[in-house]
Amino acid sequence: MRNIKIGVLLFGGFTIPVIALLGLVWISITQMGTINNQSTIISTNWLPSVQLIERINTQTADLRNVESVHIISTDAAQIKQADQSIQNIKSEVNETLSAYEKLVSSDEESLMLQEFKKKYDNYLNIQKSLLALSEQNKNQEAKDLFLGTSRDAYRKYSDVLLKLSDLNELSATKASEYGDILYDESISLMMWVVVAVIIIVIFTGVLIAKNLTSSIKQVQDAMTKMADGDLTTRIDHLGKNELGVLAESYNKTASNLSNLTSQLVSVANNVAGSSETLASAMNQADHNSQNMLSQVEQIATALNEMSSTALEMSQNAANAETAANEAITNVEIGNKSLIKSNDISLKIGESITEATKLVNQLKEYSTEIGAVIEVINSISEQTNLLALNAAIEAARAGEAGRGFAVVADEVRSLAAKTQQSTIDIQEIITKLQTQAEKADQFMKSNTKLIDDSQQVANSVQEAFKGITESVNTISDVNSMVATAASEQSSVTEDISSNIALTVDIVNQNVLGIAESTNASRALAQESENQKKLLSVFRV
């Protein structure tokens, strides 16, 4: 059995009991199914058959009772009611017989049912004669037939019903007894199968355990010796199963460990010498790294100061550029305002020119009005003379010219007022002409001032253009300075970051060198410990 694999042995050891148990389960299920079938037959066939037979018996007994009522009844209504009851009971009997026919399960039961139908039909034929006599009020003859031939026919088919009931009860009893027998046989069979399974399991387990124990004992002894440091022990051939493969693997492992131990001893000696050399080199590297770290930290400090200066210069340039932009904006606003002022001055000059024209026209109109006033004054003087002449003529006329004298006085008074008004108007026109002359002089003076203002505005506008160009130049220079300072600050920050990384790397190198120094010392110590540990093995 040593050439049989352990998996196959274990699989066989477990499979055989499982197969036996499956057989036991199959037998149990089969037997339980048979028992269940018997129980089902009892509950679905025999017992319902007995119940239906009892119902038929009860219904036919009710039929006999209604027949007796029909015979003794003398009232037509009672007889009709009895006829209806008889028909209803006969229908119920037929329905019950149809239900019972579906449950017939044997030839004997079928023959008995046919016999019952035959005798029941004979009884129904007798019933027809009996009911005919009762309907003819031949009650005594009907009674004699009811107690004679009809009763004999009733007893005959009742006896058949009784036999059918006994047959179904007997079949139910046999089915129950058969179920009990199957149950006892199933219990006995399962007990024998369980005993057989137990015997097979014990035999298989002992056989497998005996085969595996001896091989495992050899492997255990060899591995115990290996654990104690003996690498010279080898296991004999144990077959081709897993334990045989394990033994071969152990032998190879022991050989490899023996060779490896020899090599480790040699390597440990070499490591001890190399560790001392490495420790010396690490000490020198640590000293150099400390010097390098100090120099790098000084460079980082200088770069941080340079970065701060560049950042401050960039901020100042940005502020100057902002101020220059604001100055450009203000100059543009002033230039726009100056242009608007110049436009307004031009419009004012045009308005003054128009006003000058209007004043000149006003002077001309005043002169024309003066001429008209002179004409009016001349007319008023002539009117006054005419009125005076009229008054003189009226005085000469006496009473007849008194009314004309009054009119002449009024005309002369109006002429005097007109003359006075023309004098006042002439004075006003004289003043108006004087003011017009002054206004004309002011207009000419304002026109000259506006021309001077436009010349100054043009000069200021040219100056604003020059200022704008200068400020734009300053802004461009500031932008270049800010950009250069920002780039310098960015480069300085990058260099500073790289220096910081360099410092970190140098620190890591210092730590790594220190750890390497400690590791080399520990390695030397471990190599000594390894040599002591390897001295335990025998190779």
Secondary structure, 3 states (H helix, E strand, C coil): CCCCCHHHHHHHHHHHHHHHHHHHHHHHHHHHHHHHHHHHHHHHHHHHHHHHHHHHHHHHHHHHHHHHHHHHCCCHHHHHHHHHHHHHHHHHHHHHHHHHHCCCCCHHHHHHHHHHHHHHHHHHHHHHHHHHHHHCCCHHHHHHHHHCHHHHHHHHHHHHHHHHHHHHHHHHHHHHHHHHHHHHHHHHHHHHHHHHHHHHHHHHHHHHHHHHHHHHHHHHHHHHHHHCCECCCCCCCCCCCHHHHHHHHHHHHHHHHHHHHHHHHHHHHHHHHHHHHHHHHHHHHHHHHHHHHHHHHHHHHHHHHHHHHHHHHHHHHHHHHHHHHHHHHHHHHHHHHHHHHHHHHHHHHHHHHHHHHHHHHHHHHHHHHHHHHHHHHHHHHHHHHHHHHHHHHHHHHHHHHHHHHHHHHHHHHHHHHHHHHHHHHHHHHHHHHHHHHHHHHHHHHHHHHHHHHHHHHHHHHHHHHHHHHHHHHHHHHHHHHHHHHHHHHHHHHHHHHHHHHHHHHHHHHHHHHHHHHHHHHHHHHHHHHHHHHHCCCEC
